[in-house]
Amino acid sequence: MFNSYSIRVDLQATGSRIKELRKQKRLKVAELAEIMHSSENTIFKWQRGDCLPTIDNLVVLSIVFETPMDEIIQIEGRGDEPLLPFWGYVNVLLLKIKN
């Protein structure tokens, strides 16, 4: 069973996931940076796994990519188990706000 009190974010996998989702939306780094009100360098840092987006940026990425936040953040050893039981509900609300 996954212990939600002892988690480690996989920076490399999260960065790869952000890059993958950006490409699926056919966004260039410069375009995503503009949407995020951020620099291209910041987007590259996320994609390389040098650092993680802030929670504010994670919310925006979730909306832009139309993907639940816990499908963006990759957790070591989590497998397919959700990060938090109510996470899906939070993402449904965010998508409703978007529309």
Long-range contacts (C-beta under 8 A, 24 or more apart in sequence): 2-77, 2-78, 2-79, 2-81, 4-83, 4-84, 7-75, 7-76, 7-78, 7-83, 8-75, 8-76, 8-77, 9-52, 9-73, 9-74, 9-75, 9-76, 10-74, 10-75, 10-76, 11-49, 11-50, 11-51, 11-52, 12-49, 13-49, 13-74, 14-46, 14-49, 14-52, 14-72, 14-73, 14-74, 15-46, 15-47, 15-48, 15-49, 15-50, 16-47, 16-49, 16-74, 17-71, 17-72, 17-73, 17-74, 18-43, 18-46, 18-47, 18-53, 18-61, 18-72, 19-47, 21-61, 21-65, 21-67, 21-72, 22-47, 22-65, 24-65, 25-64, 25-65, 27-64, 32-64, 35-60, 35-64, 36-60, 36-61, 36-64, 59-94, 62-91, 62-94, 63-94, 63-95, 63-98, 66-95
